[in-house]
Amino acid sequence: MRRLRLYLELVRFEHTLFALPFAYGGMLLAAGGWPGWPTFLLVTLAMVGARTMAMALNRLIDWRLDALNPRTQNRHLPRGLVKPGETLTLALLGLLLLVYAGLNLNPLTARLLPVAVFFLVFYSYTKRFTWLCHYVLGLTIGAAAAGGWIAVTGSFAPTAYALWAGVGLWIAGFDILYATQDYTFDRAHGVKSIPARFGIPQALRVARASHLLAWLAFLWAGVSYGAGPLYYLGLLLVGGLLLLEHRLVSPEDLSKVEVAFFQANVGVSLGMFLFIVLDLLARGA
């Protein structure tokens, strides 16, 4: 059990709460309600597998940088709590779950597997050569919402694109906020990020703009789907949480970045999911 706990800590399993509710939201919207247990379980397997693979590889790819960074030097690989071979094994197990789910959902999810795997690996390298790395991360994780839709319908649709854009811009925005913690380290070690490239005040403005665009994309998703009033009530809640997130963080005080990163953003994802469910129930789904 101790090893299992270490593995879950390594991949920050609790952060699955960021993307998984949006994958479920896309799935429920596509089905117009409950899609059935087989689809639900396969979407869950795909999400857990994709995130486990991505985070394990990220920790493996970054562990030498993590060992140099005072903020991350106590992570499991730098401390020797988990071995590189174990981390790679975790990534491969995650890949197997993702491939199994993708092959068993529908032909389009099967065809998209190589694209998904490429981005799950590629995004960990992007901070070595581009400050747009936050948006590559958003593009990668945001695909979860579109993936939930495709898992049900086997096709793309405007609502799927809108959800993808919304989640992607939301993820990118809070990743920019998170990267402000490493401003000094990143500049000293050549790690690319928007804070390191443009400075913290400008980075916070870019994060705010990203979250405004994310909110508009979620609005577009509701309009394209024909959502009811409860969806838009949830969207107002999300807007309030995003505003709170940016009030917690300023160039003069970055001490609440962790609170903004986890608590506010879990509220965004769970809040949107809850109001999608309530809206569908109110419409008799």
Residue frames as qw, qx, qy, qz and C-alpha x, y, z in Angstrom:
[[0.000, 0.884, 0.467, 0.000, 0.00, 0.00, 0.00],
 [0.320, -0.747, 0.096, 0.575, 2.90, 2.35, 0.70],
 [0.353, -0.085, 0.592, 0.719, 4.20, 1.93, -2.86],
 [0.139, 0.643, 0.677, 0.331, 0.73, 2.58, -4.26],
 [0.177, -0.905, -0.265, 0.282, 0.48, 5.76, -2.19],
 [0.366, -0.528, 0.338, 0.687, 3.85, 6.90, -3.51],
 [0.303, 0.221, 0.697, 0.611, 2.78, 6.23, -7.10],
 [0.018, 0.813, 0.569, 0.121, -0.45, 8.21, -6.62],
 [0.277, -0.844, -0.027, 0.459, 1.53, 11.08, -5.09],
 [0.457, -0.210, 0.507, 0.700, 4.05, 10.94, -7.94],
 [0.153, 0.356, 0.652, 0.652, 1.40, 11.52, -10.61],
 [0.169, 0.106, 0.266, -0.943, -0.63, 13.92, -8.41],
 [0.010, -0.329, -0.914, -0.237, -3.69, 11.74, -8.90],
 [0.035, 0.654, 0.562, -0.506, -5.94, 14.32, -7.22],
 [0.069, 0.476, -0.234, -0.845, -5.29, 16.69, -10.15],
 [0.084, 0.247, 0.881, 0.395, -7.41, 14.36, -12.27],
 [0.060, 0.688, 0.617, -0.377, -10.24, 16.50, -10.86],
 [0.031, 0.519, -0.185, -0.834, -9.24, 19.26, -13.29],
 [0.259, 0.253, -0.635, -0.682, -9.98, 17.49, -16.57],
 [0.006, 0.167, 0.986, 0.016, -12.11, 14.44, -15.70],
 [0.257, 0.559, 0.577, -0.537, -15.31, 16.41, -14.94],
 [0.329, 0.586, -0.239, -0.701, -15.03, 18.12, -18.34],
 [0.135, 0.160, -0.913, -0.350, -14.58, 14.75, -20.06],
 [0.092, 0.383, 0.890, -0.232, -17.73, 13.56, -18.30],
 [0.252, 0.607, 0.236, -0.715, -19.47, 16.83, -19.19],
 [0.275, 0.419, -0.570, -0.651, -18.68, 16.41, -22.88],
 [0.070, -0.049, -0.990, -0.112, -19.85, 12.81, -22.69],
 [0.154, 0.489, 0.738, -0.439, -23.18, 13.70, -21.04],
 [0.293, 0.591, -0.030, -0.751, -23.88, 16.57, -23.43],
 [0.217, 0.290, -0.765, -0.533, -23.18, 14.36, -26.45],
 [0.099, -0.205, -0.974, -0.013, -25.49, 11.65, -25.13],
 [0.382, -0.442, -0.234, -0.777, -28.13, 14.13, -24.00],
 [0.769, -0.488, 0.133, -0.390, -28.01, 12.35, -20.65],
 [0.646, -0.441, 0.623, 0.010, -26.57, 9.08, -19.35],
 [0.457, 0.552, -0.576, -0.393, -24.54, 7.32, -22.09],
 [0.966, -0.035, -0.230, -0.116, -24.57, 3.87, -20.48],
 [0.710, -0.631, 0.290, 0.114, -22.08, 2.10, -18.25],
 [0.851, 0.140, 0.242, 0.444, -19.76, 0.76, -20.99],
 [0.371, 0.747, 0.056, 0.549, -19.10, 4.25, -22.39],
 [0.390, -0.880, 0.126, -0.241, -18.75, 5.78, -18.93],
 [0.835, -0.439, 0.266, 0.199, -16.23, 3.16, -17.81],
 [0.763, 0.313, 0.217, 0.523, -14.20, 3.39, -21.02],
 [0.135, 0.870, -0.006, 0.475, -14.06, 7.20, -20.81],
 [0.587, -0.779, 0.204, -0.091, -12.91, 6.87, -17.19],
 [0.885, -0.141, 0.269, 0.354, -10.22, 4.36, -18.16],
 [0.572, 0.606, 0.142, 0.534, -9.04, 6.59, -21.00],
 [0.105, -0.913, 0.082, -0.385, -8.78, 9.62, -18.74],
 [0.720, -0.637, 0.273, 0.035, -7.01, 7.83, -15.89],
 [0.869, 0.084, 0.268, 0.407, -4.66, 6.16, -18.35],
 [0.437, 0.736, 0.083, 0.509, -3.87, 9.34, -20.27],
 [0.239, -0.907, 0.165, -0.306, -3.22, 11.38, -17.17],
 [0.826, -0.469, 0.280, 0.140, -1.12, 8.68, -15.48],
 [0.799, 0.291, 0.216, 0.480, 0.99, 8.30, -18.61],
 [0.262, 0.829, 0.032, 0.493, 1.42, 12.05, -19.09],
 [0.410, -0.860, 0.205, -0.223, 2.31, 12.84, -15.47],
 [0.880, -0.313, 0.267, 0.237, 4.67, 9.88, -15.07],
 [0.704, 0.418, 0.176, 0.546, 6.52, 10.86, -18.25],
 [0.027, 0.908, -0.019, 0.419, 6.56, 14.51, -17.18],
 [0.635, -0.731, 0.249, -0.026, 8.17, 13.58, -13.86],
 [0.879, -0.055, 0.295, 0.370, 10.67, 11.33, -15.64],
 [0.537, 0.640, 0.159, 0.526, 11.57, 13.90, -18.30],
 [0.049, -0.868, 0.067, -0.489, 11.90, 16.73, -15.76],
 [0.798, -0.552, -0.205, 0.126, 13.46, 15.00, -12.79],
 [0.657, 0.022, -0.096, 0.748, 16.94, 16.49, -13.26],
 [0.004, -0.537, -0.089, -0.839, 15.45, 19.99, -13.51],
 [0.634, -0.652, -0.273, -0.312, 13.25, 19.22, -10.51],
 [0.808, -0.296, -0.266, 0.435, 16.34, 18.27, -8.50],
 [0.415, 0.179, -0.056, 0.890, 17.80, 21.75, -9.09],
 [0.228, -0.562, -0.228, -0.761, 14.63, 23.72, -8.34],
 [0.033, -0.135, 0.699, -0.702, 14.08, 24.50, -4.62],
 [0.626, 0.006, 0.131, -0.768, 10.30, 24.28, -5.14],
 [0.898, 0.163, -0.212, -0.349, 10.41, 20.80, -6.68],
 [0.307, 0.518, -0.783, 0.156, 13.55, 19.16, -5.30],
 [0.382, -0.172, 0.779, -0.466, 11.49, 17.20, -2.76],
 [0.809, 0.218, -0.162, -0.521, 9.49, 15.40, -5.43],
 [0.935, -0.190, 0.278, -0.107, 9.68, 11.63, -5.47],
 [0.865, 0.413, -0.058, 0.278, 12.28, 11.07, -8.22],
 [0.227, 0.760, -0.384, 0.473, 14.83, 13.64, -6.98],
 [0.510, -0.579, 0.483, -0.415, 14.54, 12.19, -3.46],
 [0.231, 0.292, -0.926, -0.060, 14.85, 8.62, -4.70],
 [0.550, 0.015, 0.599, -0.581, 11.48, 7.57, -3.27],
 [0.831, 0.419, 0.322, -0.173, 10.46, 6.18, -6.67],
 [0.511, -0.291, 0.580, 0.564, 12.92, 4.85, -9.25],
 [0.282, 0.444, -0.381, -0.761, 12.99, 5.94, -12.91],
 [0.155, 0.016, -0.939, -0.306, 12.16, 2.38, -13.98],
 [0.066, 0.457, 0.812, -0.357, 9.06, 2.35, -11.80],
 [0.219, 0.588, 0.111, -0.771, 8.00, 5.70, -13.24],
 [0.252, 0.304, -0.665, -0.634, 8.40, 4.43, -16.80],
 [0.065, -0.194, -0.978, -0.029, 6.39, 1.32, -15.91],
 [0.165, 0.556, 0.555, -0.596, 3.59, 3.55, -14.59],
 [0.267, 0.517, -0.251, -0.774, 3.62, 5.51, -17.84],
 [0.205, 0.127, -0.872, -0.426, 3.39, 2.31, -19.90],
 [0.033, 0.374, 0.895, -0.240, 0.48, 1.03, -17.78],
 [0.230, 0.599, 0.255, -0.724, -1.29, 4.34, -18.35],
 [0.246, 0.387, -0.573, -0.679, -0.66, 4.02, -22.09],
 [0.080, -0.100, -0.980, -0.155, -2.16, 0.52, -22.09],
 [0.145, 0.531, 0.686, -0.476, -5.32, 1.78, -20.37],
 [0.251, 0.595, -0.075, -0.760, -5.65, 4.62, -22.87],
 [0.205, 0.263, -0.774, -0.538, -5.11, 2.37, -25.89],
 [0.023, 0.255, 0.964, -0.072, -7.56, -0.25, -24.59],
 [0.207, 0.613, 0.500, -0.576, -10.26, 2.38, -24.03],
 [0.225, 0.560, -0.294, -0.741, -9.64, 4.13, -27.35],
 [0.132, 0.138, -0.889, -0.416, -9.81, 0.90, -29.34],
 [0.040, -0.346, -0.933, 0.095, -13.05, -0.15, -27.66],
 [0.189, 0.508, 0.340, -0.769, -15.01, 3.10, -27.88],
 [0.644, 0.680, 0.291, -0.195, -15.44, 3.74, -31.61],
 [0.784, 0.365, 0.187, 0.465, -13.43, 3.99, -34.87],
 [0.192, 0.879, -0.063, 0.433, -12.67, 7.71, -34.49],
 [0.539, -0.780, 0.302, -0.101, -11.25, 7.36, -30.97],
 [0.900, -0.096, 0.311, 0.291, -9.10, 4.50, -32.25],
 [0.618, 0.601, 0.136, 0.488, -7.79, 6.60, -35.16],
 [0.049, -0.914, 0.113, -0.388, -7.03, 9.53, -32.87],
 [0.850, -0.496, -0.009, 0.178, -4.94, 7.46, -30.44],
 [0.733, 0.133, 0.016, 0.667, -1.55, 8.22, -32.11],
 [0.086, 0.703, 0.055, 0.704, -2.33, 11.96, -32.04],
 [0.608, -0.749, -0.050, -0.258, -3.29, 11.82, -28.37],
 [0.884, -0.301, -0.001, 0.358, -0.17, 9.85, -27.42],
 [0.554, 0.429, 0.020, 0.714, 2.06, 12.24, -29.36],
 [0.108, -0.749, 0.020, -0.653, 0.80, 15.31, -27.50],
 [0.777, -0.620, -0.056, -0.089, 0.86, 13.54, -24.12],
 [0.830, -0.137, 0.032, 0.540, 4.59, 12.97, -24.65],
 [0.448, 0.528, 0.136, 0.708, 5.42, 16.16, -26.57],
 [0.210, -0.895, -0.140, -0.367, 4.06, 18.74, -24.14],
 [0.741, -0.618, 0.000, 0.263, 6.64, 17.86, -21.46],
 [0.680, 0.006, 0.207, 0.704, 9.43, 18.93, -23.81],
 [0.257, 0.798, 0.330, 0.434, 7.93, 22.22, -24.97],
 [0.331, -0.940, -0.017, 0.078, 9.21, 24.34, -22.08],
 [0.694, -0.320, 0.321, 0.560, 12.69, 23.63, -23.37],
 [0.381, 0.095, 0.471, 0.790, 12.12, 25.59, -26.57],
 [0.077, -0.496, -0.414, -0.759, 8.96, 27.75, -26.46],
 [0.102, 0.023, 0.520, -0.848, 7.19, 30.03, -24.01],
 [0.618, -0.044, -0.272, -0.736, 3.94, 28.88, -25.63],
 [0.248, 0.069, -0.956, 0.142, 4.28, 25.65, -23.61],
 [0.293, 0.166, 0.615, -0.713, 1.26, 26.63, -21.49],
 [0.631, 0.350, -0.059, -0.690, -0.97, 26.56, -24.56],
 [0.495, 0.247, -0.810, -0.194, 0.40, 23.21, -25.72],
 [0.004, -0.043, -0.888, 0.457, -0.51, 21.87, -22.27],
 [0.457, 0.295, 0.337, -0.768, -3.98, 23.41, -22.63],
 [0.596, 0.337, -0.481, -0.548, -4.42, 21.94, -26.10],
 [0.347, 0.162, -0.923, 0.044, -3.45, 18.52, -24.75],
 [0.052, 0.181, 0.824, -0.535, -5.58, 18.45, -21.60],
 [0.435, 0.300, 0.104, -0.843, -8.45, 20.35, -23.21],
 [0.432, 0.154, -0.752, -0.474, -8.86, 17.47, -25.63],
 [0.026, 0.113, 0.932, -0.344, -10.44, 15.56, -22.73],
 [0.406, 0.402, 0.384, -0.725, -13.68, 17.51, -23.12],
 [0.557, 0.433, -0.410, -0.579, -13.81, 16.89, -26.87],
 [0.212, 0.209, -0.954, -0.035, -12.82, 13.29, -26.21],
 [0.286, 0.207, 0.782, -0.513, -15.85, 12.77, -23.99],
 [0.565, 0.494, 0.050, -0.659, -18.06, 14.02, -26.82],
 [0.463, 0.456, -0.670, -0.358, -16.33, 11.88, -29.47],
 [0.095, -0.134, 0.964, -0.207, -16.54, 8.81, -27.23],
 [0.467, 0.373, 0.635, -0.490, -20.33, 8.98, -27.52],
 [0.570, 0.679, 0.103, -0.452, -20.91, 10.28, -31.05],
 [0.762, 0.052, 0.482, 0.430, -17.84, 9.09, -32.94],
 [0.408, 0.645, 0.298, 0.573, -17.63, 12.53, -34.58],
 [0.253, -0.125, -0.208, 0.937, -16.67, 16.16, -33.98],
 [0.027, -0.797, -0.562, -0.221, -19.23, 18.97, -33.53],
 [0.095, 0.721, -0.076, 0.682, -19.17, 22.71, -32.75],
 [0.648, -0.709, 0.042, -0.274, -19.93, 22.04, -29.08],
 [0.926, -0.179, -0.006, 0.333, -16.95, 19.70, -28.84],
 [0.535, 0.453, -0.041, 0.713, -14.64, 22.32, -30.35],
 [0.214, -0.778, 0.028, -0.591, -15.99, 24.98, -27.99],
 [0.819, -0.572, 0.026, -0.050, -15.49, 22.80, -24.92],
 [0.852, 0.080, -0.016, 0.517, -11.98, 21.95, -26.10],
 [0.284, 0.617, -0.046, 0.733, -11.15, 25.63, -26.55],
 [0.470, -0.765, 0.005, -0.441, -12.65, 26.53, -23.17],
 [0.888, -0.437, 0.040, 0.134, -10.81, 23.87, -21.21],
 [0.769, 0.253, -0.001, 0.586, -7.58, 24.47, -23.12],
 [0.133, 0.689, -0.065, 0.709, -7.54, 28.22, -22.47],
 [0.645, -0.704, 0.026, -0.297, -8.55, 27.71, -18.84],
 [0.925, -0.216, 0.011, 0.313, -5.70, 25.21, -18.32],
 [0.582, 0.436, -0.024, 0.686, -3.20, 27.50, -20.09],
 [0.159, -0.801, 0.025, -0.577, -4.26, 30.45, -17.95],
 [0.711, -0.674, 0.136, -0.148, -3.78, 28.72, -14.64],
 [0.900, 0.016, 0.019, 0.434, -0.54, 27.08, -15.81],
 [0.331, 0.652, -0.079, 0.678, 0.79, 30.60, -16.48],
 [0.472, -0.768, 0.118, -0.417, -0.19, 31.56, -12.92],
 [0.933, -0.338, 0.064, 0.107, 1.51, 28.45, -11.58],
 [0.776, 0.322, -0.029, 0.541, 4.70, 29.20, -13.54],
 [0.019, -0.883, 0.129, -0.451, 5.11, 32.56, -11.78],
 [0.774, -0.613, 0.160, -0.004, 6.45, 30.59, -8.80],
 [0.847, -0.089, 0.284, 0.442, 9.44, 29.51, -10.89],
 [0.341, 0.939, 0.022, 0.037, 10.19, 32.88, -12.49],
 [0.194, -0.843, 0.496, 0.077, 13.70, 33.22, -11.02],
 [0.666, -0.214, 0.699, 0.147, 14.65, 29.57, -11.54],
 [0.710, 0.545, 0.434, 0.099, 13.33, 29.44, -15.10],
 [0.287, 0.947, -0.145, 0.009, 15.24, 32.56, -16.15],
 [0.329, -0.723, 0.604, 0.069, 18.44, 31.24, -14.58],
 [0.556, -0.146, 0.808, 0.129, 18.19, 27.80, -16.21],
 [0.136, 0.228, -0.620, -0.738, 16.77, 28.70, -19.62],
 [0.178, 0.393, 0.899, -0.075, 13.34, 27.17, -19.01],
 [0.075, -0.212, -0.394, -0.891, 10.79, 28.77, -21.32],
 [0.065, -0.610, -0.758, 0.221, 7.57, 30.22, -19.92],
 [0.075, 0.811, 0.321, 0.483, 5.48, 33.34, -20.32],
 [0.465, -0.879, -0.040, 0.102, 6.53, 34.68, -16.88],
 [0.689, -0.348, 0.283, 0.569, 10.21, 34.06, -17.67],
 [0.463, 0.371, 0.440, 0.674, 9.91, 35.66, -21.11],
 [0.006, 0.688, 0.310, 0.656, 7.71, 38.68, -20.36],
 [0.012, 0.246, -0.504, 0.828, 7.85, 39.16, -16.59],
 [0.029, -0.319, -0.886, 0.334, 5.27, 38.45, -13.90],
 [0.280, 0.457, 0.285, -0.795, 2.97, 41.48, -14.36],
 [0.439, 0.342, -0.482, -0.677, 2.57, 40.83, -18.08],
 [0.218, 0.008, -0.973, -0.074, 2.15, 37.09, -17.46],
 [0.140, 0.361, 0.744, -0.545, -0.75, 37.77, -15.10],
 [0.412, 0.468, -0.029, -0.781, -2.40, 39.90, -17.77],
 [0.384, 0.241, -0.775, -0.441, -1.99, 37.09, -20.31],
 [0.068, -0.148, -0.961, 0.224, -3.50, 34.63, -17.82],
 [0.295, 0.437, 0.460, -0.715, -6.50, 36.93, -17.28],
 [0.450, 0.424, -0.356, -0.700, -7.01, 37.27, -21.04],
 [0.262, 0.115, -0.940, -0.188, -6.79, 33.49, -21.44],
 [0.052, 0.289, 0.866, -0.404, -9.45, 32.97, -18.78],
 [0.389, 0.464, 0.141, -0.783, -11.73, 35.56, -20.34],
 [0.453, 0.334, -0.625, -0.541, -11.45, 33.74, -23.67],
 [0.119, -0.027, -0.987, 0.103, -12.05, 30.42, -21.88],
 [0.260, 0.382, 0.618, -0.637, -15.27, 31.79, -20.36],
 [0.472, 0.476, -0.174, -0.721, -16.42, 32.99, -23.79],
 [0.327, 0.222, -0.867, -0.303, -15.65, 29.56, -25.26],
 [0.041, 0.215, 0.920, -0.325, -17.81, 27.91, -22.57],
 [0.383, 0.480, 0.266, -0.743, -20.53, 30.41, -23.47],
 [0.428, 0.403, -0.567, -0.578, -20.15, 29.39, -27.12],
 [0.121, 0.031, -0.992, 0.000, -20.46, 25.74, -26.08],
 [0.229, 0.372, 0.719, -0.541, -23.76, 26.44, -24.36],
 [0.438, 0.532, -0.038, -0.724, -25.15, 28.42, -27.28],
 [0.353, 0.345, -0.751, -0.439, -24.09, 25.85, -29.88],
 [0.074, -0.082, -0.986, 0.126, -25.61, 23.05, -27.82],
 [0.430, -0.474, -0.398, -0.657, -28.82, 24.90, -27.00],
 [0.357, -0.119, -0.765, 0.523, -28.24, 24.64, -23.26],
 [0.326, -0.760, -0.513, -0.232, -30.83, 25.72, -20.74],
 [0.187, -0.892, 0.092, -0.402, -30.74, 28.34, -17.95],
 [0.802, -0.575, 0.142, 0.074, -28.94, 26.14, -15.42],
 [0.807, 0.212, 0.081, 0.545, -25.93, 25.78, -17.72],
 [0.241, 0.704, -0.006, 0.668, -25.60, 29.56, -17.83],
 [0.571, -0.785, 0.061, -0.231, -26.04, 29.80, -14.07],
 [0.899, -0.254, 0.123, 0.336, -23.07, 27.45, -13.76],
 [0.593, 0.484, 0.083, 0.638, -21.18, 29.63, -16.19],
 [0.166, -0.867, 0.049, -0.467, -21.76, 32.64, -13.91],
 [0.801, -0.581, 0.136, 0.047, -20.34, 30.61, -11.01],
 [0.841, 0.113, 0.135, 0.512, -17.28, 29.75, -13.11],
 [0.286, 0.744, 0.032, 0.603, -16.80, 33.41, -13.97],
 [0.466, -0.833, 0.100, -0.281, -16.89, 34.30, -10.28],
 [0.888, -0.354, 0.171, 0.238, -14.31, 31.63, -9.42],
 [0.696, 0.385, 0.108, 0.597, -12.00, 32.83, -12.18],
 [0.009, -0.851, 0.039, -0.524, -12.28, 36.39, -10.90],
 [0.708, -0.688, 0.141, -0.076, -11.50, 35.16, -7.38],
 [0.907, 0.007, 0.107, 0.408, -8.49, 33.26, -8.70],
 [0.490, 0.543, 0.028, 0.682, -7.03, 36.44, -10.16],
 [0.308, -0.850, 0.058, -0.423, -7.79, 38.50, -7.06],
 [0.866, -0.482, 0.071, 0.111, -5.75, 36.01, -5.01],
 [0.774, -0.029, 0.216, 0.595, -2.61, 36.51, -7.11],
 [0.178, 0.983, -0.001, -0.046, -0.75, 39.75, -7.78],
 [0.636, 0.571, -0.335, 0.397, 2.82, 40.65, -8.83],
 [0.114, -0.650, 0.484, -0.575, 3.45, 41.77, -5.24],
 [0.555, -0.257, 0.663, -0.432, 1.98, 38.64, -3.61],
 [0.608, 0.234, -0.670, -0.356, 2.31, 35.20, -5.18],
 [0.169, -0.250, 0.856, -0.420, 1.82, 33.36, -1.87],
 [0.640, 0.198, 0.523, -0.527, -1.71, 32.23, -2.77],
 [0.418, 0.401, -0.628, -0.520, -0.85, 30.69, -6.15],
 [0.090, 0.033, -0.994, 0.043, -1.29, 27.17, -4.76],
 [0.302, 0.392, 0.657, -0.568, -4.75, 28.02, -3.40],
 [0.473, 0.551, -0.121, -0.676, -5.73, 29.61, -6.70],
 [0.260, 0.358, -0.826, -0.349, -4.25, 26.68, -8.62],
 [0.126, -0.083, -0.988, 0.041, -5.99, 23.84, -6.83],
 [0.142, 0.418, 0.728, -0.525, -9.06, 24.99, -4.91],
 [0.362, 0.540, 0.023, -0.759, -10.43, 27.56, -7.35],
 [0.346, 0.354, -0.679, -0.543, -9.78, 25.39, -10.38],
 [0.031, -0.158, -0.984, 0.076, -11.33, 22.27, -8.88],
 [0.258, 0.510, 0.507, -0.645, -14.33, 24.50, -8.21],
 [0.357, 0.478, -0.346, -0.725, -14.39, 25.52, -11.88],
 [0.281, 0.157, -0.884, -0.339, -14.32, 21.94, -13.20],
 [0.031, -0.286, -0.923, 0.255, -16.71, 20.43, -10.65],
 [0.250, 0.484, 0.320, -0.775, -19.01, 23.46, -10.87],
 [0.394, 0.353, -0.478, -0.701, -19.32, 23.24, -14.65],
 [0.239, -0.007, -0.960, -0.145, -19.93, 19.50, -14.44],
 [0.078, 0.350, 0.777, -0.516, -22.60, 19.87, -11.75],
 [0.351, 0.515, 0.161, -0.766, -24.54, 22.50, -13.68],
 [0.342, 0.242, -0.725, -0.547, -24.29, 20.49, -16.92],
 [0.141, -0.178, -0.970, 0.092, -25.88, 17.58, -15.04],
 [0.150, 0.464, 0.570, -0.661, -28.55, 19.82, -13.47],
 [0.341, 0.424, -0.236, -0.805, -29.34, 21.41, -16.82],
 [0.321, 0.088, -0.861, -0.385, -29.76, 18.03, -18.49],
 [0.062, -0.302, -0.898, 0.314, -31.96, 16.78, -15.64],
 [0.226, 0.475, 0.308, -0.793, -34.12, 19.90, -15.83],
 [0.421, 0.377, -0.431, -0.703, -34.60, 19.26, -19.54],
 [0.894, 0.038, 0.198, -0.400, -35.78, 15.71, -18.84],
 [0.494, 0.537, -0.680, -0.073, -32.62, 13.91, -19.93]]
